[in-house]
Amino acid sequence: MLSRIALQIALVVVIAFSHGAATAARLNVVTTTEDLAAIAREVGGDLVEVTPLARGYQDPHFVDAKPSYLVRLSKADLFILVGRELEVAWAPALVNNARNARILPGSRGYVDVSKGIEMLEVPDVVTRAAGDIHPYGNPHFWLDPSNGARIAETLRDAFSDARPAMRDTFAARSADFKARLEARQREWESRAGAMGLRGLPVVSYHRSWPYFARAFGLEVIDFVEPKPGVPPTAKHIQELEARMKERSVRLLMVEPYFDAKLPQKVARETGAALVVLPPSVGAEPEIRTYFDLFDRQLALLEEAIGKKGGS
């Protein structure tokens, strides 16, 4: 009897020790955005501990650097960013002041997921007159689901380099995510076609949507901002409204972190439906995964089109 009890106690100790060792071996991953965090969890599962810095309802271009971010980065094994200067206003200073050589640019722990992505809107010439443009292309590429699969592959390789013994697990999880994503993408594309998104002229506030538009067939004809980061003038708004009426624009998309007052006015003047479209995981409480993001975006567009169709 005693030997049996002793065996059970020993087994509990072994299990507890194994669990503690597995926990200690988990990769400490810090991402700039919740989109990257969502994909990192898909690829890493229980083998990674993932912390995003920017929240999904924030403008990822401009994030207030908090002291707590430095604490998180000081302990990180990997720092994962969108890249292409999306986070240039706030992330470099944090990384440089975190005193963590593992995640400095050029190190194995500094992971820029834009590598391998086909970039859109790469300017031929960069000047101040063009506004706050990104010299290396539009960085909102996670808004095309096919790019989500490419991001997962980049994370698979980064995780595998950091934990070579778990390479097969990361590869299997990445492949599973890609398969599920491709299946859902076919559904989303079919839904977009049924909604009449293909070739539909739309206007957006900021240049957040070229990858989304390419994925689902929208034609973004103009922007509330005359140039990226430049507030619109009365003349620009007047010209925009005229063009929207001429093209019978039915949708005006605005990101949740911009003031909606002016877009609301433009929508009233033109008869377009105003859609506050979440651009990231976490922008709304129910958007918890990368799959949730596209489900919600298409649901909002479908609702807006339905209202305009019935008006």
GUPATI-160887 format. One record per residue (C-alpha): residue in one letter; x, y, z. Coordinates in steps of 0.1 Angstrom, whole numbers, plus 5000, padded with zeros to 4 digits. Each point is the difference from the previous one (the first is absolute). Example, Ala and Ser with C-alpha at 12.3 -4.5 7.8 and 13.67 -1.06 7.14 Angstrom:
GUPATI-160887
[rec "A", [5123, 4955, 5078]]
[rec "S", [5014, 5034, 4993]]
***
This chain:
GUPATI-160887
[rec "M", [5000, 5000, 5000]]
[rec "L", [5028, 5024, 5010]]
[rec "S", [5019, 4992, 4968]]
[rec "R", [4969, 5007, 4979]]
[rec "I", [4995, 5034, 5017]]
[rec "A", [5037, 5008, 4996]]
[rec "L", [4997, 4992, 4963]]
[rec "Q", [4970, 5023, 4996]]
[rec "I", [5018, 5028, 5018]]
[rec "A", [5031, 4995, 4979]]
[rec "L", [4978, 5001, 4968]]
[rec "V", [4984, 5032, 5011]]
[rec "V", [5034, 5015, 5007]]
[rec "V", [5012, 4990, 4966]]
[rec "I", [4970, 5014, 4983]]
[rec "A", [5003, 5033, 5019]]
[rec "F", [5037, 5002, 4992]]
[rec "S", [4993, 4993, 4963]]
[rec "H", [4973, 5026, 4999]]
[rec "G", [5023, 5025, 5017]]
[rec "A", [5028, 4993, 4976]]
[rec "A", [4977, 5003, 4970]]
[rec "T", [4987, 5034, 5013]]
[rec "A", [5036, 5012, 5006]]
[rec "A", [5009, 4990, 4964]]
[rec "R", [4971, 5020, 4985]]
[rec "L", [5012, 5027, 4976]]
[rec "N", [4993, 5035, 5014]]
[rec "V", [4987, 5018, 4969]]
[rec "V", [4991, 5037, 4998]]
[rec "T", [4982, 5013, 4969]]
[rec "T", [4992, 5036, 4990]]
[rec "T", [4964, 4992, 4990]]
[rec "E", [4972, 4977, 5011]]
[rec "D", [4998, 4987, 4964]]
[rec "L", [5035, 4986, 5003]]
[rec "A", [4993, 4987, 5035]]
[rec "A", [4970, 4981, 4986]]
[rec "I", [5020, 4983, 4973]]
[rec "A", [5029, 4993, 5024]]
[rec "R", [4976, 4981, 5023]]
[rec "E", [4988, 4980, 4971]]
[rec "V", [5035, 4990, 4991]]
[rec "G", [5014, 4996, 5035]]
[rec "G", [4972, 4987, 5020]]
[rec "D", [5009, 4992, 5036]]
[rec "L", [5037, 5003, 4991]]
[rec "V", [4999, 5038, 4999]]
[rec "E", [4989, 5027, 5023]]
[rec "V", [4989, 5029, 4979]]
[rec "T", [4995, 5037, 5010]]
[rec "P", [4989, 5027, 4975]]
[rec "L", [5009, 5036, 5007]]
[rec "A", [4975, 5020, 4979]]
[rec "R", [4964, 4992, 5004]]
[rec "G", [4977, 4993, 4970]]
[rec "Y", [4980, 5032, 5005]]
[rec "Q", [5031, 5022, 4999]]
[rec "D", [5017, 5015, 4970]]
[rec "P", [5031, 4978, 4996]]
[rec "H", [5020, 5030, 4986]]
[rec "F", [4998, 5019, 5032]]
[rec "V", [5001, 4981, 5033]]
[rec "D", [5009, 5016, 5034]]
[rec "A", [5031, 4981, 5013]]
[rec "K", [4993, 4989, 5036]]
[rec "P", [5027, 4990, 5025]]
[rec "S", [4983, 4966, 5003]]
[rec "Y", [5009, 4994, 4963]]
[rec "L", [5037, 5003, 5009]]
[rec "V", [4995, 4973, 5027]]
[rec "R", [4984, 4977, 4975]]
[rec "L", [5026, 5005, 4974]]
[rec "S", [5029, 4996, 5024]]
[rec "K", [4988, 4964, 5006]]
[rec "A", [4990, 4991, 4964]]
[rec "D", [5016, 4972, 4980]]
[rec "L", [4985, 5014, 4968]]
[rec "F", [4987, 5034, 4990]]
[rec "I", [4977, 4998, 4970]]
[rec "L", [4990, 5031, 4980]]
[rec "V", [4980, 5007, 4968]]
[rec "G", [5029, 5020, 4986]]
[rec "R", [5002, 5024, 4970]]
[rec "E", [5000, 5028, 5025]]
[rec "L", [4965, 4995, 5013]]
[rec "E", [5013, 5002, 5035]]
[rec "V", [5029, 5023, 4993]]
[rec "A", [4987, 5028, 5023]]
[rec "W", [5000, 4979, 5031]]
[rec "A", [5015, 4965, 4998]]
[rec "P", [5038, 5007, 4993]]
[rec "A", [5004, 5021, 5031]]
[rec "L", [4984, 4973, 5022]]
[rec "V", [5022, 4973, 4985]]
[rec "N", [5032, 5020, 5004]]
[rec "N", [4991, 5009, 5036]]
[rec "A", [4989, 4965, 5011]]
[rec "R", [5037, 4989, 5006]]
[rec "N", [4993, 4966, 4984]]
[rec "A", [5026, 4990, 4974]]
[rec "R", [4978, 4971, 4989]]
[rec "I", [4975, 5023, 4983]]
[rec "L", [5022, 5027, 4985]]
[rec "P", [4998, 5005, 4962]]
[rec "G", [5021, 4975, 4982]]
[rec "S", [4997, 4974, 5028]]
[rec "R", [4981, 4967, 4997]]
[rec "G", [4974, 5013, 5024]]
[rec "Y", [4991, 5030, 4979]]
[rec "V", [4973, 4988, 4976]]
[rec "D", [4987, 5022, 4972]]
[rec "V", [4970, 4982, 4984]]
[rec "S", [4999, 5022, 4969]]
[rec "K", [5029, 4980, 4985]]
[rec "G", [4986, 4979, 4971]]
[rec "I", [4968, 5021, 4997]]
[rec "E", [4991, 5015, 4966]]
[rec "M", [4997, 5037, 5009]]
[rec "L", [4975, 5023, 4985]]
[rec "E", [5003, 5038, 4996]]
[rec "V", [5038, 5002, 5000]]
[rec "P", [5007, 5037, 4990]]
[rec "D", [5024, 5008, 4972]]
[rec "V", [5010, 5032, 5018]]
[rec "V", [4997, 5009, 5036]]
[rec "T", [4994, 5037, 5008]]
[rec "R", [4984, 5020, 5028]]
[rec "A", [4974, 5012, 4975]]
[rec "A", [4986, 4965, 4998]]
[rec "G", [4990, 5000, 5036]]
[rec "D", [5008, 4973, 5026]]
[rec "I", [5006, 4973, 4975]]
[rec "H", [5019, 4968, 5006]]
[rec "P", [5031, 4998, 4979]]
[rec "Y", [5001, 4962, 5000]]
[rec "G", [4964, 4994, 4990]]
[rec "N", [4967, 4999, 5017]]
[rec "P", [5004, 4981, 5033]]
[rec "H", [4963, 4989, 5005]]
[rec "F", [5007, 4967, 4983]]
[rec "W", [4985, 4978, 5027]]
[rec "L", [4966, 5010, 4987]]
[rec "D", [5003, 4975, 4971]]
[rec "P", [4995, 4965, 5014]]
[rec "S", [5026, 4985, 4976]]
[rec "N", [5026, 5022, 5017]]
[rec "G", [4989, 4986, 5034]]
[rec "A", [5013, 4966, 4988]]
[rec "R", [5033, 5015, 4990]]
[rec "I", [5003, 5017, 5034]]
[rec "A", [4994, 4966, 5016]]
[rec "E", [5028, 4985, 4980]]
[rec "T", [5024, 5027, 5011]]
[rec "L", [4990, 4994, 5036]]
[rec "R", [5004, 4962, 4996]]
[rec "D", [5036, 5005, 4989]]
[rec "A", [5007, 5025, 5028]]
[rec "F", [4986, 4977, 5027]]
[rec "S", [5018, 4971, 4986]]
[rec "D", [5033, 5018, 5000]]
[rec "A", [4994, 5009, 5037]]
[rec "R", [4988, 4965, 5010]]
[rec "P", [5015, 4975, 4974]]
[rec "A", [4987, 4970, 5020]]
[rec "M", [4964, 5012, 4993]]
[rec "R", [5005, 5006, 4963]]
[rec "D", [4976, 4973, 4989]]
[rec "T", [4973, 5013, 5024]]
[rec "F", [5003, 5035, 4986]]
[rec "A", [4999, 4987, 4965]]
[rec "A", [4969, 4979, 5006]]
[rec "R", [4982, 5029, 5017]]
[rec "S", [5009, 5024, 4972]]
[rec "A", [4988, 4976, 4973]]
[rec "D", [4968, 4994, 5019]]
[rec "F", [4994, 5038, 5003]]
[rec "K", [5007, 5005, 4963]]
[rec "A", [4976, 4972, 4990]]
[rec "R", [4972, 5014, 5022]]
[rec "L", [5007, 5036, 4988]]
[rec "E", [4999, 4990, 4963]]
[rec "A", [4967, 4982, 5005]]
[rec "R", [4985, 5030, 5018]]
[rec "Q", [5014, 5023, 4973]]
[rec "R", [4981, 4982, 4974]]
[rec "E", [4969, 5005, 5020]]
[rec "W", [5007, 5037, 5005]]
[rec "E", [5006, 5005, 4963]]
[rec "S", [4968, 4982, 4992]]
[rec "R", [4981, 5022, 5025]]
[rec "A", [5016, 5032, 4986]]
[rec "G", [4989, 4990, 4965]]
[rec "A", [4965, 4993, 5012]]
[rec "M", [4999, 5034, 5017]]
[rec "G", [5011, 5018, 4968]]
[rec "L", [5033, 5012, 5013]]
[rec "R", [5019, 4992, 4968]]
[rec "G", [5005, 5033, 4982]]
[rec "L", [4980, 5020, 5026]]
[rec "P", [5014, 5036, 5002]]
[rec "V", [5007, 5010, 5037]]
[rec "V", [5017, 5028, 5018]]
[rec "S", [5021, 4997, 5032]]
[rec "Y", [5013, 5024, 5025]]
[rec "H", [5037, 4988, 5000]]
[rec "R", [5019, 4978, 4976]]
[rec "S", [4995, 4969, 5022]]
[rec "W", [4982, 4978, 4975]]
[rec "P", [5019, 4993, 4968]]
[rec "Y", [5007, 4964, 5010]]
[rec "F", [4965, 4994, 5012]]
[rec "A", [4986, 5016, 4968]]
[rec "R", [5022, 4977, 4979]]
[rec "A", [4989, 4969, 5019]]
[rec "F", [4963, 5007, 4997]]
[rec "G", [4997, 5021, 4968]]
[rec "L", [4991, 5034, 5013]]
[rec "E", [5011, 5031, 4980]]
[rec "V", [5012, 5027, 5024]]
[rec "I", [4996, 5032, 4979]]
[rec "D", [5010, 5027, 5025]]
[rec "F", [5007, 5009, 5036]]
[rec "V", [4987, 5025, 5025]]
[rec "E", [5036, 5009, 5007]]
[rec "P", [5014, 5017, 4969]]
[rec "K", [5034, 4986, 5009]]
[rec "P", [5010, 4975, 5027]]
[rec "G", [5000, 5018, 5034]]
[rec "V", [4989, 5033, 4984]]
[rec "P", [4966, 5014, 5013]]
[rec "P", [4975, 5007, 4972]]
[rec "T", [4992, 5035, 4989]]
[rec "A", [4965, 5012, 4992]]
[rec "K", [5009, 5000, 4963]]
[rec "H", [5011, 4964, 5001]]
[rec "I", [4968, 4989, 5017]]
[rec "Q", [4979, 5019, 4975]]
[rec "E", [5019, 4982, 4971]]
[rec "L", [4998, 4967, 5018]]
[rec "E", [4962, 5003, 5004]]
[rec "A", [4996, 5008, 4964]]
[rec "R", [5020, 4971, 4989]]
[rec "M", [4982, 4976, 5023]]
[rec "K", [4966, 5012, 4985]]
[rec "E", [5014, 4996, 4965]]
[rec "R", [5011, 4964, 5007]]
[rec "S", [4970, 4991, 5021]]
[rec "V", [5022, 4990, 5030]]
[rec "R", [4979, 4980, 5025]]
[rec "L", [5026, 4994, 5027]]
[rec "L", [5023, 5024, 5020]]
[rec "M", [5024, 4980, 5022]]
[rec "V", [5016, 5016, 5030]]
[rec "E", [5024, 4985, 5025]]
[rec "P", [4988, 5001, 5037]]
[rec "Y", [5029, 5022, 5012]]
[rec "F", [4991, 5030, 4977]]
[rec "D", [4974, 5026, 5009]]
[rec "A", [4968, 4990, 4982]]
[rec "K", [4984, 5034, 4999]]
[rec "L", [5013, 5010, 4966]]
[rec "P", [4994, 4966, 4984]]
[rec "Q", [4964, 5001, 5014]]
[rec "K", [4995, 5033, 4983]]
[rec "V", [5014, 4987, 4967]]
[rec "A", [4978, 4970, 5002]]
[rec "R", [4969, 5021, 5006]]
[rec "E", [5008, 5023, 4970]]
[rec "T", [5007, 4971, 4976]]
[rec "G", [4975, 4974, 5012]]
[rec "A", [5028, 4975, 5007]]
[rec "A", [4998, 4976, 5030]]
[rec "L", [5027, 5007, 5026]]
[rec "V", [5017, 4969, 5013]]
[rec "V", [5024, 5001, 5029]]
[rec "L", [5021, 4970, 4989]]
[rec "P", [5023, 4984, 5025]]
[rec "P", [5035, 4996, 4985]]
[rec "S", [5014, 4977, 5027]]
[rec "V", [4994, 4971, 5023]]
[rec "G", [4989, 5015, 5033]]
[rec "A", [4984, 5031, 4985]]
[rec "E", [4967, 4987, 5014]]
[rec "P", [4996, 4976, 5029]]
[rec "E", [4986, 4972, 4979]]
[rec "I", [5029, 5001, 4975]]
[rec "R", [5024, 4976, 5019]]
[rec "T", [5016, 4981, 4971]]
[rec "Y", [5013, 5007, 4965]]
[rec "F", [4969, 4982, 4987]]
[rec "D", [4977, 5021, 5020]]
[rec "L", [5014, 5031, 4984]]
[rec "F", [4989, 4992, 4965]]
[rec "D", [4967, 4985, 5012]]
[rec "R", [4992, 5033, 5017]]
[rec "Q", [5012, 5023, 4971]]
[rec "L", [4979, 4982, 4974]]
[rec "A", [4970, 4999, 5024]]
[rec "L", [5002, 5038, 5004]]
[rec "L", [5004, 5006, 4963]]
[rec "E", [4970, 4977, 4993]]
[rec "E", [4979, 5018, 5025]]
[rec "A", [5009, 5034, 4985]]
[rec "I", [4993, 4989, 4964]]
[rec "G", [4967, 4985, 5011]]
[rec "K", [4989, 5033, 5016]]
[rec "K", [5009, 5020, 4969]]
[rec "G", [4983, 4974, 4978]]
[rec "G", [4968, 5004, 5020]]
[rec "S", [5001, 5038, 5003]]
***
